[in-house]
Amino acid sequence: MTKIYLVRHCQALGNKQKLFQGHIDTDISELGEVQLEYLAKRFEDIHIDTFISSPLVRAYKTALAVASPKNMVVNTNKDFIEMFCGELDGKTFAYIFDTYPDLKYAWFEEPENFEPIGGETMRELFARAKRALKEVVDNPENKDKTLFIATHGGFLRCLQCALIYDNIERLKDVPWSTNTAVTLLCCDSEDIKIEYFADDSHLPEELRTSVARMLPKQT
């Protein structure tokens, strides 16, 4: 049995500033640093064979916080990077939703049809997330190992939709993972099972970052 811990990065400055944060490489926030202390505590007695991270600093530092106490290195893999948002990257959600009402509608009501200007579509991200996980699971070097993968909210939502429904049309039904939330997959040659989903119980309530609080209210 191969085990994979999928972890969303800690709070980054882009999250704090309510930015549409795709490939922009903002550092982690002070709150994020504290979240990582609790994440590392959660994993201190869990054996990990391999650490994989998106190359963006917010994900890399998340993986490093768990890997460093174990004296292990983090391998970056660009397939686990967040959606490329094109012209929207680094803009505030408020600006985007005010300027592009069609994109606002898609984001809330039909996320499977969200297509950032000059960027990666949600359908392309969905396909990439499925492919990235399959390559990791099918790699014989990972068989019966335990992996830690640090990645991003949009990526995880698509991947979890693929695992639960295998249908991007159900994306709206999949909740977001909060910062440092953990999903555990158990994989064999026949199946991938979600052992638990988007769990941030290692964080005290005051350190949890609700996605709803980070977005402008839908009107």
C-alpha positions in Angstrom: 0.0 0.0 0.0 1.3 3.4 -1.0 0.3 6.3 1.2 0.2 9.9 0.0 -0.3 12.9 2.2 -1.6 15.8 0.1 -1.1 19.1 2.0 -2.2 22.6 1.0 0.5 25.2 1.7 0.3 27.5 4.7 -1.0 31.0 4.5 1.0 33.1 2.1 1.1 36.9 1.8 -1.0 36.6 -1.4 -3.7 34.8 0.6 -3.5 37.5 3.3 -3.8 40.3 0.7 -6.7 38.5 -1.1 -4.8 38.1 -4.3 -5.6 35.7 -7.1 -2.5 33.8 -6.5 -1.5 31.4 -9.3 2.2 31.4 -10.3 3.1 34.6 -8.4 5.7 33.6 -5.8 4.7 35.3 -2.6 6.4 34.3 0.6 4.5 32.9 3.6 2.9 35.2 6.1 3.6 35.4 9.9 0.5 33.4 10.5 1.7 30.9 7.9 4.9 30.4 9.9 2.9 29.6 13.0 0.6 27.2 11.1 3.8 25.3 9.9 4.9 24.8 13.5 1.6 22.9 14.2 1.9 21.0 10.9 5.4 19.8 11.7 4.1 18.7 15.1 1.4 16.7 13.5 3.9 14.8 11.3 6.8 14.5 13.8 6.1 10.8 14.5 4.9 9.9 11.0 7.5 8.2 8.7 7.8 9.9 5.3 9.9 8.3 2.5 9.7 11.1 0.0 8.8 14.8 0.0 7.5 16.4 -3.1 6.5 20.1 -3.6 5.3 22.6 -6.1 8.3 24.8 -6.9 6.5 27.9 -5.5 7.9 29.1 -2.2 4.7 28.9 -0.2 4.4 25.2 -1.0 8.1 24.5 -0.7 8.4 26.0 2.7 5.4 24.0 3.8 7.1 20.8 2.8 10.4 21.9 4.2 8.8 22.6 7.7 8.0 18.9 7.9 11.1 17.5 6.1 13.8 19.5 7.9 13.2 18.0 11.4 13.5 14.6 9.7 16.8 15.7 8.0 15.2 15.1 4.6 15.2 17.0 1.3 12.3 18.3 -0.7 12.0 17.5 -4.4 10.2 20.0 -6.5 7.9 19.0 -9.2 6.3 21.6 -11.5 3.3 19.3 -12.3 2.0 20.2 -8.8 2.1 23.9 -9.3 -1.0 26.0 -9.0 -3.1 27.1 -11.9 -1.4 29.6 -14.2 -3.7 32.6 -14.1 -2.3 34.6 -17.0 -3.4 38.3 -16.8 -5.2 37.7 -13.5 -2.2 36.5 -11.6 -1.5 38.8 -8.7 -4.7 40.9 -9.1 -7.1 41.1 -6.1 -10.2 39.0 -6.2 -12.2 42.2 -5.7 -10.7 43.8 -8.8 -11.2 40.6 -10.9 -14.8 40.1 -9.8 -15.7 43.8 -10.3 -14.0 44.0 -13.7 -15.0 40.6 -15.2 -18.5 39.6 -14.1 -18.5 36.6 -16.4 -15.4 35.3 -14.6 -17.0 36.0 -11.2 -20.1 34.0 -12.3 -17.9 31.0 -13.4 -15.8 31.1 -10.3 -18.8 30.7 -8.0 -21.4 29.0 -10.1 -19.6 27.0 -12.9 -16.0 26.6 -11.7 -15.4 23.9 -14.3 -15.8 26.6 -17.0 -13.4 29.2 -15.4 -10.9 30.4 -17.9 -8.5 33.1 -16.7 -7.4 35.5 -19.5 -4.2 34.1 -21.1 -3.9 31.4 -18.5 -4.6 27.7 -17.9 -8.3 26.7 -17.9 -9.9 24.9 -15.0 -10.4 21.9 -17.3 -6.7 21.9 -18.1 -5.8 22.1 -14.5 -8.2 19.2 -13.7 -6.5 17.0 -16.4 -3.0 18.0 -15.2 -3.8 17.2 -11.5 -5.1 13.7 -12.5 -2.0 13.1 -14.6 0.4 14.3 -11.9 -1.0 12.0 -9.3 -1.1 9.0 -11.7 2.6 9.5 -12.5 3.5 9.5 -8.8 1.3 6.4 -8.1 2.6 4.5 -11.1 6.2 5.2 -10.4 7.7 1.9 -9.2 10.1 3.8 -6.9 7.1 4.9 -4.9 5.4 1.5 -4.4 4.6 0.8 -0.8 6.2 4.1 0.3 4.8 7.1 2.2 4.9 10.4 0.3 4.2 14.0 1.4 3.1 16.3 -1.4 2.8 20.1 -0.8 0.6 21.8 -3.3 -2.1 24.4 -3.8 -5.8 25.0 -3.2 -7.0 25.1 -6.8 -4.9 22.1 -7.7 -6.1 20.1 -4.7 -9.8 21.0 -5.4 -9.5 19.7 -8.9 -7.6 16.6 -7.8 -10.1 15.8 -5.1 -13.0 16.3 -7.5 -11.3 13.8 -9.8 -10.9 11.3 -7.0 -14.4 11.6 -5.6 -16.5 12.1 -8.8 -14.1 11.7 -11.8 -16.2 14.4 -13.3 -15.2 18.1 -13.4 -18.8 19.1 -13.7 -19.0 18.3 -9.9 -16.2 20.7 -9.0 -18.7 23.1 -7.3 -19.5 20.3 -4.9 -16.0 19.9 -3.6 -15.0 22.2 -0.7 -11.7 24.0 -0.6 -8.8 22.7 1.5 -7.8 25.3 4.1 -4.2 26.3 4.6 -2.1 23.3 5.8 -5.1 21.0 5.6 -4.2 17.3 5.0 -5.7 14.7 2.8 -4.5 11.1 3.1 -4.7 8.7 0.1 -4.1 5.0 0.3 -3.2 3.5 -3.1 -2.8 0.0 -4.5 -2.6 -1.3 -8.0 -6.4 -1.3 -8.3 -7.7 1.7 -6.4 -7.0 5.0 -4.7 -8.9 5.5 -1.5 -9.4 8.8 0.4 -8.7 7.9 4.0 -9.6 11.4 5.2 -10.1 14.7 3.4 -8.9 18.3 4.0 -8.3 17.9 7.7 -6.8 20.9 9.6 -7.5 19.6 13.1 -3.9 20.1 14.0 -4.5 23.9 14.0 -6.1 25.8 16.9 -9.3 27.6 15.7 -7.6 31.0 15.7 -5.0 29.8 13.2 -7.5 28.3 10.7 -8.0 30.4 7.5 -11.5 30.0 6.1 -11.5 30.4 2.3 -14.9 32.1 2.5 -13.4 34.9 4.6 -10.7 35.5 2.0 -13.0 36.1 -0.9 -15.4 39.1 -1.6 -19.0 38.2 -0.8 -21.0 36.9 -3.8 -23.8 39.3 -4.8 
